[in-house]
Amino acid sequence: MARPPRPERKSELMHDILLYLQDKSIADLTFRTLADGLGISSYVLVYHFGSREELISQIVHAIEARPSEVLDPELVTAGREEFEAWLRTAWKVGLREYGIQLQRLHFEAAMQDSVLDKPRGNGSKLYHSWVDVLHEWLRNQGLGEPEARRTGRLFVATLTGLRYDVIVTGEREAATEAFERLLKSFFLTIDAELKRGS
């Protein structure tokens, strides 16, 4: 008789998988290499994930669910100070070594999507969810369309570029200085637009 599945085991496995991938590429990942790296049977991975594609999809989903990326819908109604504090916290969490490696894996998965016959779409969904939150927050601050959409997208694109900067250069301090400049410019743009509209 087969043992009943333990849902917590899959969660434990995913935690171990993300730790294992800290210095590895998703492109090279197989059930066998992963099982060897984790010291388990590849059958365990097949049992919990079924296929390599499902495994990769679950990895990407787990990466996107990390605390620095969780976009609380309540953010759209946050005041300026609260929103700015949240952005700073997300940036700082992302600068930890684990956060940088997860971001690297996320970029890798998103780039793979551009050449897949059936793209997973995870990277695109996360990017657009950030743009949507910024857009809604800006609308709640009083910016009109399409300025709120443009300003939100520019902020997210620049933030994404700064995260990429940290991955390829390892220069956290320089990227943080640029991030602070981005925040200042972002809020000055909002103030200028609101003043122009009044």
Summary of the structure (lengths in Angstrom):
residues: 198
radius of gyration: 19.5
end to end distance: 72.2
largest distance: 72.2
contacts: 532
relative contact order: 0.09
helix: 79%
strand: 0%
